[in-house]
Amino acid sequence: MANRATFLVDRRRYRSSFGAVGLDLDLLAGPRAFVPFAEDHTEADGSSWYDDDMCEAGALVDTEAKVLLLFAWEGVFASTRTRAAAFELLRHAWPGWRVRWLYDGQRGLRAYVGAEPCRYPGRVDISPVVEPGDPDLAEPDPSVLVVTVGGRCHVLGMVGDHPVDEGPALLERLAGEPAHAGYAGACEGGVHVDPRLRRVGWWHTTRQPGLAEVGELWPGWTVEFWEDRWAEHVRRAPVLDVREPDRVAALAEVRDAALARWAGARRDVRAAVRDAAPRALIGGGLAPALAAGSAAEAREVIIGAHAATL
C-alpha cells in the first residue's frame, strides 16, 4: 500500500510513494533540513501528477516569498489532540514564513503554481460507521470523525472520503445506524446537519480533494465550511465534546515524536532494496538517505522551537 506525497520547492516538483507517512514530522525540522531532504526525492515529470484523491500529503516551499503550504492525511497535524501544538512548533521552526494548511490537498498546490486545474471526479468512498463500544475509540488518536444530525451522534471511521461528500444521502445511510450518546475523544473532522433549517456545516484537519464541489452536493441547503474549527461544531451539537488539549503535554509529545523522526542518519531505502534484491525493479518513490549532520541540525531546530514556546 502506497502513501503518496508531493513536494514542491520553488516550482520544482518531487514525489514519493511512501512520503506521506512522517511528512508532518519532517517539516518540524525547519527549512534548512527539510528543503534538501525534499530535493533528494525523485523529481517528477513535467505534466505527471498523482491523482488528487490519491495524494495523501504534500508541501510547497516558496523560498523567495517565504511561503510554506502543507497538507496531510495523518500524523500530529491531523488529530485535534496535537494539531495546535504541532502548528505552534512549526511556526517557530519556520520563523518569518507564512504557513498555511491546504484543506483541499494537492488541488491547492496545483492552484498555487498555476497548474492545469482538474475537477474532482466525484467518486465517494464511504466512511464506515463505528459502533458504540468499539475498542478503537479507546486509542489516544482514533482515526474517526463525528456526524451529528440534530441531536443524534454517529462516529465514522476516517478511511474513506469526508461524509459531507455524500450529500443528503448521508442522512438516509445513517438513519438506521446505531447512535452514540456523545463523543469526547480526539477526532479528525465532523459534520453537523440541521434538517429542520436545512443547514449543514463541516470541518476537518486533513485534506478533502472535493472541497470545492460540496455546495453542489447539497442543493437547496445552506452549506458552511468551518476549516478546522471544531468549536463551531461543538457549539451547535453539545453531544460532541471535543476540548482544547493540554498545551504543555501536547507540545512535549510532538517535540519527542519529531526528535525520534530525526534521531540520526538514515540509509537510502533504494540502496537497501537493491542490496536485498539486485534484480528488483526499483521505482523512484522510496525515501532517500539522510546524513547524520542533517539529522543533528534538524534536532537543534526542533529543540529550539520547543524552547521558544515555553
C-alpha positions as CSV (number, residue, x, y, z in Angstrom):
1,M,0.0,0.0,0.0
2,A,1.4,3.4,-1.0
3,N,1.3,6.6,1.0
4,R,1.8,9.2,-1.8
5,A,3.2,12.6,-1.2
6,T,4.1,15.6,-3.4
7,F,6.8,18.1,-2.6
8,L,7.3,21.4,-4.5
9,V,10.4,23.5,-3.9
10,D,10.5,26.7,-5.9
11,R,8.3,25.1,-8.6
12,R,10.5,22.0,-8.9
13,R,8.3,19.1,-8.1
14,Y,9.2,15.8,-6.4
15,R,7.2,12.8,-5.5
16,S,7.3,9.9,-3.1
17,S,5.2,6.7,-3.0
18,F,5.7,6.5,0.8
19,G,6.5,10.1,1.8
20,A,3.1,10.8,3.3
21,V,4.0,8.9,6.5
22,G,6.2,11.2,8.6
23,L,5.9,14.3,6.4
24,D,4.4,16.2,9.4
25,L,7.5,15.4,11.5
26,D,9.8,16.1,8.6
27,L,8.5,19.6,8.3
28,L,9.1,20.3,12.0
29,A,12.9,20.3,11.3
30,G,12.7,23.7,9.6
31,P,13.6,24.8,6.1
32,R,17.4,24.2,6.2
33,A,16.9,20.5,6.9
34,F,13.6,19.9,5.1
35,V,14.4,21.5,1.7
36,P,17.4,19.3,0.9
37,F,15.6,16.3,2.2
38,A,12.7,17.0,-0.2
39,E,15.0,17.7,-3.1
40,D,16.7,14.3,-2.6
41,H,13.4,12.6,-3.7
42,T,12.7,11.7,-7.3
43,E,11.9,14.7,-9.5
44,A,8.5,14.4,-11.2
45,D,7.9,14.5,-14.9
46,G,6.6,17.9,-16.1
47,S,3.0,17.0,-16.5
48,S,2.7,14.0,-14.3
49,W,0.8,14.5,-11.0
50,Y,-0.6,11.9,-8.6
51,D,-4.4,11.9,-8.8
52,D,-5.6,14.5,-6.2
53,D,-7.7,11.9,-4.4
54,M,-4.7,9.5,-4.2
55,C,-2.2,12.1,-2.8
56,E,-2.2,11.9,0.9
57,A,0.2,14.6,1.9
58,G,2.3,17.4,0.4
59,A,4.3,20.5,1.0
60,L,5.2,23.5,-1.1
61,V,8.2,25.7,-0.2
62,D,8.5,29.1,-1.9
63,T,11.8,30.4,-0.7
64,E,11.5,33.8,-2.4
65,A,8.1,34.6,-1.0
66,K,8.7,32.6,2.2
67,V,5.5,30.6,1.9
68,L,5.0,27.1,3.3
69,L,1.8,25.3,2.2
70,L,1.1,21.8,3.6
71,F,-1.5,19.1,4.0
72,A,-1.5,15.6,5.4
73,W,-3.9,12.7,5.9
74,E,-2.5,11.6,9.2
75,G,0.0,12.5,11.9
76,V,0.3,15.2,14.6
77,F,-1.5,17.8,12.5
78,A,-4.5,15.5,11.8
79,S,-5.5,15.0,15.5
80,T,-7.4,17.6,17.5
81,R,-5.3,16.4,20.4
82,T,-1.9,17.6,18.9
83,R,-2.8,19.9,16.0
84,A,-2.5,23.2,17.8
85,A,0.8,22.2,19.3
86,A,2.2,21.0,16.0
87,F,1.4,24.3,14.3
88,E,2.9,26.2,17.2
89,L,6.2,24.3,16.8
90,L,6.1,24.5,13.0
91,R,5.8,28.3,13.0
92,H,8.8,28.6,15.4
93,A,10.8,26.1,13.2
94,W,10.0,28.3,10.1
95,P,10.4,31.8,11.5
96,G,9.3,34.6,9.2
97,W,7.4,32.2,6.9
98,R,3.7,32.3,6.1
99,V,2.4,28.9,6.9
100,R,-1.0,27.7,5.5
101,W,-2.8,24.4,5.6
102,L,-4.4,23.3,2.3
103,Y,-7.8,21.9,3.2
104,D,-8.2,20.8,-0.4
105,G,-4.9,19.0,-0.5
106,Q,-3.0,18.7,-3.7
107,R,-5.6,20.8,-5.6
108,G,-4.3,23.7,-3.5
109,L,-0.7,23.0,-4.6
110,R,-1.8,23.0,-8.2
111,A,-3.6,26.3,-7.8
112,Y,-0.6,28.0,-6.3
113,V,1.7,27.1,-9.2
114,G,-0.9,27.7,-11.9
115,A,-1.0,24.0,-12.9
116,E,-3.9,22.8,-15.0
117,P,-6.9,22.5,-12.7
118,C,-8.8,19.3,-12.6
119,R,-12.4,18.7,-11.4
120,Y,-12.6,16.2,-8.7
121,P,-14.2,13.0,-10.2
122,G,-16.9,12.8,-7.6
123,R,-16.3,9.2,-6.6
124,V,-17.2,8.8,-2.9
125,D,-15.6,6.1,-0.8
126,I,-18.0,5.6,2.1
127,S,-16.5,6.1,5.6
128,P,-17.9,3.2,7.7
129,V,-19.9,3.6,10.9
130,V,-18.1,2.8,14.2
131,E,-20.4,1.3,16.7
132,P,-20.6,2.4,20.4
133,G,-18.0,0.5,22.5
134,D,-15.6,-0.2,19.6
135,P,-12.2,-0.7,21.2
136,D,-10.6,1.6,18.6
137,L,-12.3,4.5,20.2
138,A,-10.1,4.0,23.3
139,E,-7.0,4.9,21.4
140,P,-5.5,8.4,22.0
141,D,-5.9,9.3,18.4
142,P,-8.6,7.2,16.7
143,S,-8.9,8.0,13.0
144,V,-12.6,9.0,13.2
145,L,-14.9,11.9,12.5
146,V,-18.3,12.7,14.1
147,V,-21.6,13.3,12.3
148,T,-24.4,14.9,14.3
149,V,-27.9,15.0,12.8
150,G,-29.9,17.3,15.0
151,G,-29.3,15.8,18.5
152,R,-28.1,12.4,17.2
153,C,-24.5,11.5,17.1
154,H,-22.7,9.0,14.9
155,V,-18.9,8.2,14.7
156,L,-17.4,7.2,11.4
157,G,-14.0,5.7,10.6
158,M,-11.9,8.2,8.7
159,V,-10.8,5.7,6.0
160,G,-12.9,7.0,3.1
161,D,-14.0,10.4,1.8
162,H,-15.4,13.0,4.1
163,P,-19.0,12.1,4.7
164,V,-20.2,15.5,3.7
165,D,-19.3,14.5,0.2
166,E,-22.2,12.1,0.2
167,G,-24.8,14.9,0.2
168,P,-28.2,14.3,1.7
169,A,-27.8,10.6,1.0
170,L,-25.7,10.7,4.2
171,L,-28.9,11.2,6.2
172,E,-30.5,8.1,4.7
173,R,-27.5,6.0,5.3
174,L,-27.2,6.9,9.0
175,A,-31.0,6.8,9.7
176,G,-30.9,3.1,10.7
177,E,-27.4,3.1,12.3
178,P,-26.7,2.9,16.0
179,A,-26.2,6.3,17.6
180,H,-23.6,7.2,20.3
181,A,-24.7,9.0,23.5
182,G,-21.9,11.5,22.7
183,Y,-18.3,11.8,21.7
184,A,-15.5,13.4,23.7
185,G,-12.3,12.0,22.2
186,A,-9.8,13.2,19.6
187,C,-11.0,13.2,16.0
188,E,-10.1,14.4,12.5
189,G,-13.4,16.0,11.3
190,G,-17.1,16.3,11.7
191,V,-20.4,17.2,10.1
192,H,-23.4,18.8,11.7
193,V,-26.7,18.6,9.8
194,D,-29.8,20.5,10.9
195,P,-32.6,19.0,8.8
196,R,-35.2,21.5,10.1
197,L,-33.3,24.5,8.9
198,R,-31.7,22.7,6.0
199,R,-28.2,23.7,7.1
200,V,-25.0,21.7,7.0
201,G,-21.6,22.6,8.4
202,W,-18.4,20.6,8.3
203,W,-14.7,20.7,9.3
204,H,-11.6,18.6,9.1
205,T,-8.0,18.5,10.0
206,T,-6.8,16.5,6.9
207,R,-7.4,17.1,3.2
208,Q,-10.6,16.9,1.1
209,P,-10.0,16.9,-2.7
210,G,-13.6,17.5,-3.5
211,L,-13.9,20.6,-1.2
212,A,-14.9,23.0,-3.9
213,E,-17.9,20.9,-5.0
214,V,-19.5,20.2,-1.6
215,G,-22.1,23.0,-2.1
216,E,-23.3,21.5,-5.3
217,L,-23.9,18.2,-3.5
218,W,-26.4,19.8,-1.1
219,P,-28.8,21.7,-3.4
220,G,-31.2,23.9,-1.5
221,W,-29.2,23.7,1.7
222,T,-27.1,26.4,3.4
223,V,-23.6,25.0,3.5
224,E,-20.8,26.2,5.7
225,F,-17.1,25.0,5.8
226,W,-15.5,25.6,9.2
227,E,-11.9,24.7,8.2
228,D,-10.5,23.0,11.4
229,R,-12.7,25.0,13.9
230,W,-14.3,22.1,15.8
231,A,-15.6,24.6,18.3
232,E,-18.2,25.6,15.7
233,H,-19.5,22.0,15.7
234,V,-19.5,21.8,19.5
235,R,-21.5,25.0,19.7
236,R,-24.2,23.5,17.5
237,A,-24.1,20.0,18.8
238,P,-23.2,19.6,22.5
239,V,-23.1,15.8,22.2
240,L,-19.7,16.5,20.6
241,D,-17.4,17.4,23.5
242,V,-14.0,17.9,21.8
243,R,-12.0,20.1,24.2
244,E,-8.8,22.0,24.0
245,P,-5.9,19.7,24.8
246,D,-3.2,20.1,27.5
247,R,-0.9,22.5,25.6
248,V,2.3,21.8,27.5
249,A,1.8,18.0,27.3
250,A,1.0,18.2,23.6
251,L,4.0,20.4,22.8
252,A,6.3,17.9,24.5
253,E,4.7,14.9,22.8
254,V,5.1,16.5,19.3
255,R,8.6,17.5,20.1
256,D,9.6,14.0,21.1
257,A,8.0,12.5,18.0
258,A,9.9,14.9,15.8
259,L,13.2,14.2,17.6
260,A,12.6,10.5,17.1
261,R,12.0,11.0,13.4
262,W,15.3,12.9,13.1
263,A,17.2,10.6,15.6
264,G,20.1,10.0,13.2
265,A,21.3,9.1,9.8
266,R,19.0,7.0,7.6
267,R,20.1,4.7,4.9
268,D,18.9,5.1,1.4
269,V,15.9,2.7,1.2
270,R,16.5,2.2,-2.5
271,A,20.0,1.0,-1.8
272,A,18.8,-1.4,0.8
273,V,16.2,-2.8,-1.6
274,R,18.9,-3.1,-4.3
275,D,21.2,-5.0,-1.9
276,A,18.5,-7.4,-0.9
277,A,17.2,-8.0,-4.4
278,P,19.7,-7.0,-7.1
279,R,17.3,-7.8,-9.9
280,A,14.3,-6.0,-8.5
281,L,12.7,-3.1,-10.4
282,I,13.0,-0.1,-8.1
283,G,10.7,2.8,-8.5
284,G,11.6,6.4,-7.7
285,G,9.2,6.7,-4.8
286,L,11.3,5.4,-1.9
287,A,12.9,7.5,0.8
288,P,16.4,9.0,0.2
289,A,19.3,8.8,2.6
290,L,19.7,11.2,5.4
291,A,23.2,12.3,6.7
292,A,23.9,12.3,10.4
293,G,24.8,16.0,10.2
294,S,21.5,16.9,8.7
295,A,19.7,15.0,11.4
296,A,21.7,16.8,14.1
297,E,20.8,20.2,12.6
298,A,17.2,19.2,12.5
299,R,17.2,18.2,16.2
300,E,18.6,21.6,17.1
301,V,15.8,23.3,15.3
302,I,13.1,21.1,16.9
303,I,14.6,21.7,20.4
304,G,14.8,25.4,19.8
305,A,11.3,25.6,18.5
306,H,10.0,23.9,21.6
307,A,12.0,26.1,23.9
308,A,10.5,29.2,22.2
309,T,7.0,28.0,23.1
310,L,7.7,28.0,26.9
